[in-house]
Amino acid sequence: MTRQLTDQLGDLISEGALAIGSLLPSERTLANSLGVARNVVRGSYEYLEKAGIVQREGRKGRRVRAKTSKKTAPRKTVKKATKKR
């Protein structure tokens, strides 16, 4: 059930039905409107947070994050050992 809700919310966000920066409904509100348990909504929101799609703003709720480009990890420069003469 959690996965289904996560997929649906992800689709709404990717299609633009939930705009970047828009506030998501509270866990209780969404659970009541869908007729599911609150922990289903919580699990879905947590998954979306870990995926970087949604960000939590404390007691204000959760917002849709802007798409961030995947940053490449900085390359480590390897010093070549110099030969002793």
C-alpha positions in Angstrom: 0.0 0.0 0.0 2.8 2.4 0.9 4.6 1.6 -2.4 1.4 2.4 -4.4 1.0 5.7 -2.7 4.7 6.5 -3.2 4.4 5.7 -6.9 1.2 7.9 -7.3 2.8 10.8 -5.5 6.0 10.5 -7.5 4.0 10.5 -10.7 2.0 13.6 -9.7 5.3 15.4 -8.9 7.0 14.3 -12.1 4.0 15.3 -14.2 3.8 18.7 -12.5 0.5 18.2 -10.9 2.3 19.0 -7.6 4.4 22.0 -8.3 7.9 22.5 -7.0 7.7 24.2 -3.6 4.1 23.2 -3.0 3.1 22.0 0.4 2.0 18.4 0.6 -1.1 17.6 2.7 -0.5 16.5 6.3 -0.3 12.8 7.0 -3.6 12.8 8.8 -5.4 14.8 6.1 -4.2 12.6 3.2 -4.8 9.4 5.2 -8.4 10.4 5.9 -9.1 11.4 2.4 -7.7 8.2 0.9 -9.1 6.0 3.6 -5.7 4.5 4.6 -3.8 4.2 7.8 -1.6 7.2 8.7 1.5 5.1 8.8 1.0 4.3 5.1 1.2 8.0 4.3 4.1 8.5 6.7 6.1 5.6 5.1 5.4 7.1 1.6 6.5 10.6 2.6 9.7 9.2 4.3 10.6 7.2 1.1 10.1 10.4 -1.0 12.3 12.3 1.5 15.1 9.8 1.2 14.8 9.9 -2.6 15.3 13.6 -2.4 11.9 14.4 -4.0 10.3 15.9 -0.9 11.8 17.9 1.9 10.6 18.2 5.5 10.2 21.6 7.0 9.6 20.7 10.7 6.1 21.4 11.9 5.3 23.3 8.7 5.0 20.0 6.8 6.7 18.7 3.6 7.3 20.5 0.3 8.2 19.3 -3.2 11.9 19.9 -3.8 13.3 21.3 -6.9 15.1 18.8 -9.1 18.7 18.8 -8.3 21.3 17.7 -10.7 23.4 14.8 -9.6 26.7 16.1 -8.5 29.7 14.1 -9.3 32.0 13.3 -6.4 35.2 15.3 -6.5 38.0 13.4 -8.0 40.9 12.6 -5.7 44.2 13.4 -7.1 46.8 10.7 -6.6 50.3 11.7 -6.2 52.7 9.6 -8.0 55.6 8.3 -6.0 58.9 9.9 -7.1 61.8 7.7 -7.6 64.7 8.3 -5.3 68.0 8.7 -7.1 
